[in-house]
Amino acid sequence: GGMEKRELRQFFLAPTAAPDDFILLNESGTYDRRDGVSDQETYKALKQAMNTMKFSAAQQKDIFSVAAALLHASNLTFVELKNEQSRLDFNNVHLAPVCQLLGVTPEEFNEALCTFSIQAGRDGSVRRNLSQSKAEKGLEALIKTTYGAMFDYLVMRINDSIAYQSEEEPPVATIGVLDIFGFESFQINSFEQLCINYCNEALQQQFNAFVLKNEQEEYEREGIEWSFIEFPENQDVLDLINKRAQGILNLLDDHCRAPGATDRSFAADIYSKCSSNKRFQASRKQTAALQFEVNHYAGPVEYTILGFVEKNRDELPKQSTELLLNSSNPFVSFLSEILTGLKETSADDDNKSQSTTARRPESSLKKTVGGQFRGQLKDLRSKIDLTSPHYVRCLKPNDMLVPDHFDAVIVAEQLSCGGILEAVRVRAGF
């Protein structure tokens, strides 16, 4: 890495520490660089970018502190007790760094992860211990949501830095750059891939309308002799995924709001209500394995339902939320306000007291992950509709991430999936 030993000591990281020393990194199998890029140079570029965006030295330290705390937290372990109870392993060498970096005590951390409260009557509550497996899931949720809050903070902070400042002279025009992910189809596809592929379907429809449909309509208006080029429509795929009361993501939201909902009950619901859509398929074998297939614009993708309900809820236990909110570290407390909805979407005052600027979250209005994703995608499409877009398509020459190797089959598949061939035929004819 690029950090000096002095910096590493601040975050309780040994100079010899490597990615495979932390469970948060070594479980992915993707931390080894295969592109020849130096981590040392990347770290220098990161620091330079943060300086350019006017992150202060204190803010940079806060960000690295939380990142280091989450690395250490992934290595925490639990001790199984009697009667399906558990506690943190207080002998784990990573516990002290986590607590110091997050601004909490080991006792507070243990209580947040290994216990929960049950309301008993109007004024009282009873505290119970959690099993080891549930405590481990709570730790995973804490790591994920804290990292997500920090990501949101970085986005807000960068947007504040580059935003047009003058209120007297509003901008006449703006230029935006949208870098989107491509369709994903892995050996096992889950909730994340469905969201990503839904986004691609929506943006592909916008591309089709702008480049293919609108341009051919303009040819007709101008009386240009033209043989209309057919291109596949994908509104039925969008309906399958997000139609009100019938789409897969809407049905998933309904199950997440219902008590006792499981992946199996959700699967039964979509098998019953989505089977009439020609883009949906679930064979007997797939049904037995809790799987279904969507025939996307780019081709069929098989999804495994296991984990859909939990991922869409993405709830952080109340005890963990309160742990972060009461942290002695102002930045950690600020992040907790972002992830719970206490904080408005501005990062200007991240080092100030939040007591006067916070608002109480309304749990009844808490959106699911899918609901947030769909709302953000709707806003994005509305913004794109107000612009005159120009498209740059990036093609991956091979799947091995090596230079000077052109795989014609892979490139042709990408051209076909992205509607590029139809776009070229439209433009070439004119």
N, C-alpha and C positions, 0 to 999 in steps of 0.2 A: 504494500500500500504506500501512500504518499505522506502519511502523517509522521511527524517527528516523534521521537520517544517521549518527549515532554508532554506533547498533546495526548499521546496514547495513555499515559499514566493518569491523566485527568478523567479518562473514561474507563479506567481499570482494564485496559487491553494490553496484553503482552506484545512486545515487538515481534515475537515469533508467531503471533496469532494468525490463523489461516481460516478461510471460509468454512472448511470442513470441521472446525472446532465448535461451530454453533448449529444447533438443530434447525434454527430458522432458515439457514442457508443450505446445509448439507442434505436436506431431504428433497430438494428440488431437482438435483442432478443437472442443473443448468448453470452452475456458478463458474465452471471452467471456461476461460476465454479460448475461442477457436479462431478468432479473427486477427490475432497479432496485436491487439490494442493493449497498451500498457496501463495498468491500474494507477500507477504513479502519475502518468500524464493526465489520465482522466480526473484524478483528484485535484491536480493543479488547475485544470480547466473548470472544475466545479467551483473551486475557491474564487477563481477569477470571475465566473458568472455571478456568484453571490455578491462579490464586491461591486460588480457592474450594476446589479439590481439594488444596490445600497442596503444590503443586509449589514447591520452593525456587527462588530466582533462578538458582542454579547449574544445577539440573536443567532449567529452562526454556532456559537458554543452551545446554546440551548438546543438547537436542532441536532447537532452531533451527539449531545448528551442523551436525548430521548432515543435516537437511533441505537446508541450503544446499550442503553437500558433494555431495549427490546431484544437485542442480541443475547444479552445475559439472561433475560427472562425466559427465553426459549429453552435454556438449559436447566431451569428449575425442576426439581423433582418433589414428589409427594410420598408421605409415609402412610400406608394403609393401617387403619385402626380397627377395632372391633365394631360389630354392628353396622357395617358399611359406612364407616366414618373415615376421615382422613385429616392430615395436617401437612403443612409445608415441611420439607426436610431442612431443618435449621442448620445442618452441617454442610449444606451445599455451598460451595465457594462462590457461587454466582449470586447468592441471595443478598449479601451486603452491598455489592455494587448496584444491583437493581434498586434497592431501597434508597441508597444515597442519591442516585441519579434521578429517581422519581420523586424524592422528597417525602417518603413515607417510612414508617417503622416496620420491622419484620412482623410484629404482632398485628399491626393494622393490615398488612398485606395478607397474612394468614387468615385473618377473620373475613376479609373480603372474598378470598378465593375458596375457602373451605366451609363457610357457613351461610345460612340464609335465614330470613325472618318470616314468621307466619303471624299474621294479624290475629290476635285473640281478643275478641270483644272490641269495644270502642276505643279504649285507651291503652291496651296492652299488646305486647307481641312476644312470641316465643322464638328463640333462636335454636336452629337445628344444624347439625353437621352434614356436609355433603360427602358422597362417596368419592373415591379416588378418580374414577373415570369422569364424573361430573366436574370435579375440581380442575382436572386437566383441560376439559372443554372450556371452562371459565377462563383459564389462563390463556388459551388460544384466542378466545374472543377478546380478551383484554389487549393482547398484542395486536390483533388485527384492527380493532377499532381505534386504538391509540395511533397506530401508524396511519390509518385512514384520516384521522383528524389532523395529523401533521401534514399530510398531503394536501388537504383542504386549506390549511393555513398557508402553505407555500404558494398555492394557486392564488389565494386572495392577496397575499403579500406581493407577488409578482405583478398581478393585475393593478394593484394600487400604485406600484412603482412606474408602470408604463402608461397609466391612464392619462388622458388629456386633462390638464389641470385647470385651464382657464374657464371660468364660468361666464365671463363677459363675452367671449368670442367662441361659441360652440363650433366644433369641427364641421367643415363643409362636406367632407367625405372621409371614409375610413377604408382601410385595407385589412382584411383578416386572412389568416392562413390556417386551414384546417388539415391536420395530419390524422388520418383515420387508419384504424387497423383493418386488415383484410378478413375475409371469411376464414373461419377456423373449423377444422374437421380432424379430430385426433382419434386415437384408438378408443378412448373413453371421453365422451363429451357430456358436460354437466350444465348447470344453471348459467355459469359464466359464458359458456360458448353460445347458449341460446340468446342471451342478451346481446352479445357481440354480433352474432349473425342477424338478429333482428335489426340492429342499427345499420348493418350493411345493406339489408333488404330495403330499408327506408331510403337510404342515401342513393342506392342503385335506382330506385324509382324516380328520384329527383334527377339523377343523371339522364335516365331514359327520356324523361319529359323535356328536359332542357336541350339535350344534344340531338335526340332522335325525333321525337314527336314534334316539338316546336319548329325545328328547322325544316322538316318536311311540310308542315303546314304553311310555312313561309314560302316554300317553293310553289305550292298550289296558289297562294294569294298573288304571287308575282307572275303566274301563268307559265312557269317553267315546265317543260315536258319532263315527266318524272315517273318512274316505276316505283310505286310505294314499297319500301323495304319493311317487311314484317319484323317485329322484335317482341320477345316474350314479355307479357305483363306479369306483375307479381303482386297485385293488390290482394289476391286470394291468400297469398302467404302472409301478408301483413294482417289480414283479417284473422287468419288461423292463430296467429301469435297474440294479437292485441285487440280483437273485436270486443266491444263492451259486453260483459256478462257471458261471453262465449269463448273468447280467446284464451290461449294457454296461460298467459301471464295474469289475466284477470281472474281466471279460475284459481290460480295459485294464490292470489291475494285473498280471495274468499276463504280458502282453507287456512291461511295463516291467521285470519281473524277468528276462526272458529276454535273452540276449546277441543283439545284431544285430536286435532288433525295430524295425520301422518303422511308420509310419502306414498304409502299404499292407498290410502283413501283418495289422495289427489290423483294418483294414477288411474284409479277406477273412474273418477269423474271425467278425466280427459278422454279415456277410451270410449266412454259413453257419449260425450257431447261433441267430440271433434272428429269422430270417424267418418262423418258425411263429407268432410272437406277432402277433395281429391289430393291435396298436398300433404295430407296426414296419413301415416300408415303405422300399423302395429300388428305384426304377425303373432301367432300363438307363442312362438319362441320368445319374441320380444316382450309380449305381455307377461309371460312367466318370469322374465328377468327384469321387470319394471322398466322397460325401454319403449321408445317410440321413434319414428323417423319423420323428418320434415323434408320435403322435396323443395329445397331453396332454389333461388334464381341461379346460383352457382353449382347446384347439384344436391343430391341427397345427403343428409347428415343424421346419424343415429345418436339419440340422447339417452343417457341413463338417469332415471328420475331420483335415484338415491341421493339424499342431501338437499333436494330442491326446497323443501319447506323450511328447513333450518337456515339455509343460506339466504332465503328471501326475507325471513324475519330479522336475522342478523342482530339479535338483541344482546346488549351487554347487561349482565346482572346488576341490580340496583346497588348492591354492596360495592361492586367494582367502580361504578360511576361515582359513588360518594367518596371512595378512596381517592380517586384522582382529583375530584373537586376540592377536597380538603388538603391537598398536597401543600407542603411548605415551599414548593418550587412554583413561582408565579406562572411560568410558561406551561408547566404540566396542568395546573389548574385552568389556565386559559384554553388548552386543548380539550379538556373535559367539557368546557362550556360549548365548544364547537360541536363535539360529538353528541351532546345531549340536546342541542338546540337552544341552549341558554344564550348563546352569543350571536349577535347580528353578523351579517356577512361582510365584515370589514376587519382588516388586520392592523389598522393604524395604531391601536392602543393595546397591543398584545402584552406590553410590560407594565400596564397600569392596573390599578385595582379594578376588578370587574363588577363590583357590587352595585355601582350606579348605572351601568350600561347593560346589564343582563336583563333578560326577560324569562319568565317561567315557561317551561315547555308544556305543551298541551298534548298529553299522551294519547288522547283520543284521535288526534290529528297526525300521529306519527306514521310516516309513510314506510312502506316496505322498500326493500332494495330495488325490486322491479318497478315499483311505483315511482321512485325517484328517478330511475333510469329512463323510464318512458316520458316523464315530465321534462327532463333535460333534453331528450331527443326531440320532443315536440318544439321546445324553445329554439333549438338549433335549426330545425327545418324552417321555422318561421323567419329566422334571421337570414338563412340562405335564400329564401324566396324573395327577399327584398334586395338582393344583390345581383350582379352580373358575373356569375362564376366562371372561372377558367380552371380546367382540370389538368393535373399532372399525374400520370399513372406510372407508378414504379413497378418494375418487373424483377422478380428474383430469378437470376440466371440458373441457379442450381440449388439443391437442398442440402448440399454439403458445406455451405458457407466458405467456399474456396474461390480464389480469383482465377481468371482465364479458363473457365470451364462453362460452356454454354450448352444447356440441356434443352433442345428444341421442343421436346414433348411437354416439359414443365412450363415453358414460356407460352406455348400455344394454348395450353389449358388455362393459364391466367388471362390471356387475351380473350378467350371465349367466355370465361366466367364473368368478366368485367364489362361485357357488352362493347368491347373495343372494336371487334370486327364489324359489327353493325354500324358503329359510328364512323369508321373509315369508309365503309361502302356509301354512307350518306354523303360524306364530304367529298369523296372521290367522284361521285356522279355529277356534282355541281362544278 
